Each structure stands twice: as structure tokens, then as C-alpha cells.
Amino acid sequence: MKKLHPVMFAGTGSDVGKSIIAAAFCRIFRQDGYHPAPFKAQNMALNSYATPEGLEIGRAQAVQAEAAGVPCHTDMNPLLLKPSSDHTSQVVLNGRPIGNRNAYDYFRVEGREELRREVCSAYDRLATRYNPIVLEGAGSISEINLRDTDLVNLLMALHAGADVILVGDIDRGGVFASVYGSLMLLRPHERERIKGILINKFRGDIRLFEPGIKMLEDLCGIPVVGVVPYYRDIYIEEEDSLALATKSVQAEQGKVNIAVILLRHLSNFTDFNVLERDPRVHLFYTNNTDEIAKADIILLPGSKSTLADLHELRRNGVAQAVIRAHREGATVMGICGGYQLMGQEVCDPNHVEGEIERLPGLGLLPVSTHMTGEKVTRQVKFQLTIDNGQLLKGYEIHMGTTIPTHDAPVSPLNLLEDGRTDGYYVNRTCMGTYIHGILDNPAFIDFLLEPFADKLADTGTAFDYQQFKEEQYDKLADHVRRHINLPLIYQILTTHD
């Protein structure tokens, strides 16, 4: 295949849909016979993923790699910031945590060259293996106050020699000002990298906007390569927890109701995407004690700050509501931080998470958790210990070790392929695991839902989440193809300055 320039999708601001547009182009290039890969120098998210090598990257780049049909790798997201408070984040470099930094120290000019070398080296390695590289910017392309410390937008585009497509969100209004203003704030050599404008999230009759396209092109001197309409019927995994605001928040009568407890520091909420799409059940997110009481199954999700979330659950009455619901027959299952919450205690004597040294857990599992500074990240294959059936897949990303209390029997939920064990199993209504993605396995979903067989909606066939995701990537690519000038984009990516 002809060598294409790398392409960066940068935004006029945050939440303009850059991640989804990048995923769409990963799939489009793959469909057209290329061998693309995603890249984002620096990502900020609590929703992360473990690579096949057992290292950590942002979930958005794992999704984009899946759309491209290639294994994810830390070179696709060499720098990941995982917020632990409003001002502090854990810094993950090349898949491994290197400590916590507050925002002011992180964005100081001093020390940035080392990080810049790391992210540029990651890009260079990736560029030798794939064609083209689909880069994603972060936030606004014109945050001039951060210009000297930028690692992810134009300095990376300049390093890569990438053609930049500026993405503007018309849904929020002010798209003319945001696109034109973003361009005017760039320095001349930066502005030269911008080769096209893409308007995203359009609603209404496109004919009404056609004069605006011409005006924008005349103002900016850059072609508009497409106007992509807002969609409602395509489901791509979201990285940002803001997506939770659009999800169901209450039980539905006549369904098997599955409640995911809304934690303040909830992480890896994509664990539950498969249940959102499974037509046999109704999944909702809540910290409302009345809605918790209506749930047949309660899922406690991962947390970036287990002790802080445990303190909050005790303060707002959710802990007592979960315990009461379990006593009255609801199944309770915890994943990662949620598994830690379900135990007898969570201890942090070395202040790995913060100032709280110990809190009693929900007491549903006879286990004790001690926080440690070492992070476990790995992909795993496993079997349920109580059902020696097929091999299932998932991944671990956690800090802390959890073991049975001194008087509790050993009763793991899962047996890993390498002989290790995972989680704790009391009975069909009470269990915990460290394995993210466990719910992506149809066999585990069937195991979880089996006690409610008489209440399940009859859909005829089991839900295949992997097939569903592949269909969604194709639908997204088709949607974007219909509304962009793809020949022009290919012309941009093959024309040399």
C-alpha cells in the first residue's frame, strides 16, 4: 500500500469527539487495506486497559487499536495520567506508574524534555510498524498558556510530520468562533500543519449549514473535509466518565435489574458495557438507596481511591443499603476496588492512597485488603473454580493484595491459567474478583444470571459482545464515510510539502 502521512485529529476544545473520530478512521483505513495504529502521547483517564505485555494504557487507545484490528501496546499511549484528586494524578509512563504528581509540578517546563523524549520515541517505534499512524490530540489545540509544555498536540504533530484535521463540535454552539479562533492563536509554522476542518455532532438539515461551510473555508483558508452528524444508534466504548450521565439511573419493572453502584472515584466503568447491551436484563447506575433496594444483582465497580469511596459509601447510607439488599436476596459482586470494598477491612498503613489508614469494609466477604505501592497489570486467562468449564479472558489493573481472614476457608472464585487463584466465592449471591473484563465472557454472564432464569427476558440467543463491537466499528466507519470527503483526505495524506 502507498505510504500515507500520519494524521492527527486535534480539537477546538475537550469533548468534541476526537477519540471517536480517530477510532472511525482507524477502521476506515483498515477497511481500505492499510495497516493503521492509534497514538496519543498523553491521556488523562481513570478508564485504562492492560496490554498483552501486562502494561497499562488509556482505554481509548485500546478501543482505537481494536477498531484498527491490531493488538494494543504502550507505544500507542506512552503517558497516562490517572486523576486521584482534583489536583493530583498518578503518572503512568510506558505502562508503569512512576509516582503521583500535582498538576502544577507536572506542567512545569523543568523536566518536560525527558517526557518529550519518551513520547517521541514511542511514536517513532510505532511509525516503523504501521501505516498510517492516527494521532489524537488532547483538549484544545490552542491552549497557549501550556504551549511550552505541550506533549500531545502541535509539538507532537510537528515531530511526526502529521497532517492535522481540526475537529470542532457544532452541537455546543460557537463553532465558527472556536475554529477560527483556534487557528488564529497558532503560530505560523503551527498553522501550516492544519490541513482540514471537520465539523462534528451536527444536528438538523445539512443544507442549512452549506453556506457556513463556504464561509469557514474563506475565513480560514483551509478546506472543510466533512460535517459528521450526531448519532444515537452506534455504541462505541467511552473513556470519559462523563458518559455515565447519559446512562439509566433507575430500575425497570418486570426485568432482571442490575445496579452498578456509582462511586465518586469509579474507574473502568466499561466493565459493564456488555450488560447495558444484553437484552435479557436492565442495567442502571445509582447511589440512591431506594433504587438499590429494587436490584436483583448489585455490582460494586473499580475505584481509583478505594478508602475514600468506602468512607463515602458509609457516610451516604449506600453501604448499609447494599448489605440490606443482600440480606433480602440480592446477588452482590465486586470487581477490583469493588471486591476490596466487600471485605472485612481495607488497610493502608503506608498511605499509598491517602491519609486514611484503615476502614472496615462491607463485611460481605471474609477477606482483608492491604494497599501496596506496587501495581499489578496483566492480561489473564482463567476458569471458574466452581465450574471447570471453558477458559475465559480478562485483565487486572490494581494496587493492593487481598487474602482471606485468618479464620476463613480458602475459596477463590477463579483459577488462573498459570495456577494462581483470584477473588473470593461465598455462594452464588456473594463473590468478588480482581479481573476486569470478566463480564465480557458470555459464560460468566450466564453463570451470574442463572439464578434468575425464570425472570430473564426471552431473546432466543445469547448476546455476543465481541461480534457486537465489531459491528459497531463498521457502523461508525460507514457513518463517517458518508459525511466526509474521503478522496480529499487521502489526497492530503499523500501530498508532500
Secondary structure, DSSP 8 states (H G I E B T S, - for coil): ------EEEEESSTTSSHHHHHHHHHHHHHHTT-B-EEE-SEEE-S-EEE-TTS-EEEHHHHHHHHHHTS---GGGS-EEEEESSSSEEEEEETTEEEEEEEHHHHTSSTTHHHHHHHHHHHHHHHHTT-BSEEEE--S-TT-GGGGGG-SSSHHHHHHHT-EEEEEEESTTS-HHHHHHHHHHTS-HHHHTTEEEEEEEEE-S-GGGTHHHHHHHHHHHSS-EEEEEE--SS------SGGGGGGS--S--TTSEEEEEE--TTEE-GGGGHHHHH-TTEEEEEE--HHHHTT-SEEEE-EESSHHHHHHHHHHHTHHHHHHHHHHTT-EEEEETHHHHHTSSEEE-TT-SSSS--EEE--SSSSEEEEEEEEEEEEEEEEEETTEEEEEEEEEEEEEEEEEE-TTS----SEEETTS-EESEEEETTEEEES-BTGGGSHHHHHHHHGGGTTTS---SS---HHHHHHHHHHHHHHHHHHTB-HHHHHHHHH---
